[in-house]
């Protein structure tokens, strides 16, 4: 049974209800789901780390037999099948495990003179490639289980996007809105020192980035702390963290990278005629309606990119309330209101109706969960009307809800593709820092001269052929680019290429492995294959 085929134009097509049959089939592979995870597909509120482990083991069920064969080939058939099976099992258990994690506590003197104990974590899930990469989040909901799970997701995200990093994550258990700027700086610098002392911060070993509750400001504090302590003799010290302000070694396009990457990921699914026919939508973003869950860095930029493509935002959900307008919510108006004096919230926005609670039951074509994990569960999944869900947050859908949505023919773009723009552009920033040169700087003059020479050559050839003067001037569009690509142009182009290649790889994997429209599983399979290949050839003891 083949649930996916390719048509003459090369599109991967879904064939009727065969996908639903595939979803309901029992496992036909040797690798068995661990007993501790067998309840996860029906669990209403599973642990976040168990969700990630569950998806990992589903990928193992598909890949294990292939890994055994590949390992025997790598060793020149020196291993028996049984020996290879034992080694593959050990390698998969190592890939699943979080390699190391540090938990720190330190005192903070508040502005009112009182003291508070601050708690934080940093997890390094996999060092199969170095440095490890992962954001720093500030949230009262942060805990060790969440950080461990997020670090694992980072490992798979980097692998599926072919970014040469291992996975990591860190978090501090605070609500940043309840602290002054001075207090936040003290917390950030002290946490950075604790990481530095334990070898959890350096351009070659561990590179944090912004996440929920943090921004370029916090990254600049971390970079400065590293440069003035361990990194004062390190020429590449600026590469110890990414997401920095431009004047501190940051890169143009990083702030919007996650939202822009999510937009590109959406394009590669919503423009596929066969997927949209399967889901009951017409191809293209133009004319579609969408709802955003979360209006931080991901939500704000996604709002703008979707709007430019012709889609209409009908609702935005935030932690303190939601706004809804079926006629549309303009991004610049909502941004201006939220960032206005004394606001900091979308609640009460005059251009829409304020609603207490979520908007999952409101009709829309696209839903973007872009805030935190486990917001779509077995309990509320039946309310969702969207036909396409693009995950901007990490792990926003539980396995039970994921299964129900796919049975209803909802297309889900998984988190390890949907929000991969951030780590992709972080990689560009890291390269800029260790190479000590801005992208495009070395070629601006050369490309400008080359383009003018090209225009002059065309003009001279036409004049000689037609025996008359023919002035040739660049068009306004060409004139803007005549000096070559700027750093932002290169970043945008590199991000678009990376997302396109990853999306096509996930779609092809889903087709080749007969996974229907289970693109999450396809992404995990694709990531696992790349990680295993690295470990099998160099990263696992024989």
Buried (B, 14 or more C-beta within 10 A) or exposed (E): EEBBEEEEEEBBBBBEEBBBEBBEEEEEEEBEBBEEBEEBBEBEEBBBBBBBBBBBBBBBBBBBBBBBEBBBEBBEEEBEEEBBBEBBBEBBEBBBEBBBBBEBEBEBEBEEEEEEEBBBBBBBBBBBBBBBBBBBBBBEEBBBEBBBBBBBBBBBBBBBBBBEBBBBBBBBBBEBEEBEEEBBBBBBBBBBBBBBEEEBBBBEBBBBBBBBBBBBBBBBBBBBBBBEBBBEEBEBBBBBBBBBBEEBBBBBBBBBBBBBBBBBBBBBBBEBBBBBEBBEBEBBBEEBBBBBBBBBBBBBBBBBBBBEBEBBBBBBBBEEBBBBBBEEBBBEEBBEBBEEEEEEBBBEBEEBEEBEEBBBEBEBBBBBBBBBBBBBBBEEBEEBBBBBBBBBBBBBBBBBBBBBBBEEBBBBBBBBBBBBBBBBBBBBBBEBBBEEEBBBEEBBEEBBEEBEEEBEEEBEEEBEEEEEEEEEEBEEEEEEBBBBBBBBBBBBEBBBEBBBEBBEBBBBBBBEBBBBBBBBBBBBBBBBBBBBBBBBEEBBEE
